[in-house]
Amino acid sequence: MASTTVRVTEHTHAVLRELAEATGEPLQQVLEEAVERYRRERFFADLHAAYARLAGDRAGWQEELDERAQLEGTLADGLDEP
């Protein structure tokens, strides 16, 4: 696996080291997991903001609600009732 050097503050390095020691994971893995969690957090924050903007547009929001209504129940299409 290729790697590169990233400069972090002494505080950040100390926190990473503490987390690595507490979890028994390599410091690099702790950092990778933290970055991935932050990426997901940003994704959902951006998604939430986009839906908030859409909700502010009456016509656009109604279009969204209409589409949801059309899709309601389609997950069960073709499945026999128990």
N, C-alpha and C positions, 0 to 999 in steps of 0.2 A: 504494500500500500504506500503510495506516495505521500509525502508530508511536506509541510512548510512551517516556517516560524511566524508566530503571531505575537506581537508585543502586548502585554497586559500589565496593569498596575500591580504593584506588590500586594496590595489588598486583594485584588481579584485572584492572583496566584495563590495566596494564602487560603482563600476560601475554597478554591478548587482542590488544593492539597488536603484541606480538612475533609471535604466531601469524599475525596478519593479514599482517604484513610478510613472514614466512617463506613463507606459502602464496600470497601475492598476492591473497588474497580480501579483500573488505570486512570490517571488524571486525564488522558486524552479522551477516554470514553465518557467521563463525566462532562467534559467540555462539549463533546459531540451531542450528548443527550440534552444538555442545556440549550445549545444552539437550535436543535430540532424542536424543542418545546417552545422556544421563543418564535421560531418560524411559524409554527402552528398557531400560536397565540396571535401573531400579526395577521395571519390568513383569516382567522375568524373575526378579528376586530375589523378588518377591511370589509369582510362579508357583511357584518352587522351594519357598518356605516353605509354600505351600498343599499341594503334593505331599508334603512332609515331614510335615505334620499328618495328611494322609490316610493315609500309610504307618503312622502310629502307631495308626490305627483298623483293627484286623484285618478286621472285617466290611466296612468301607468300602473298604479296599485290595483285598480279594478281589473285591469288586464291580467295581472298576476293572480288575483283571487279567482278569476274566471278559469284560468289555466289550471290552477290547483283543483277546482271543482271538476273539471273535465278528467283529470288524472285520478281523482279519488276512487279507490277500489280497484284500480287497474293492476295492482300487485297480485290480486287473486284471480285475474283473468285466466281461464283455462283450468283452474283447480276445482276439483270436486268438493262439494260441501261435505264436511264430516258428519 
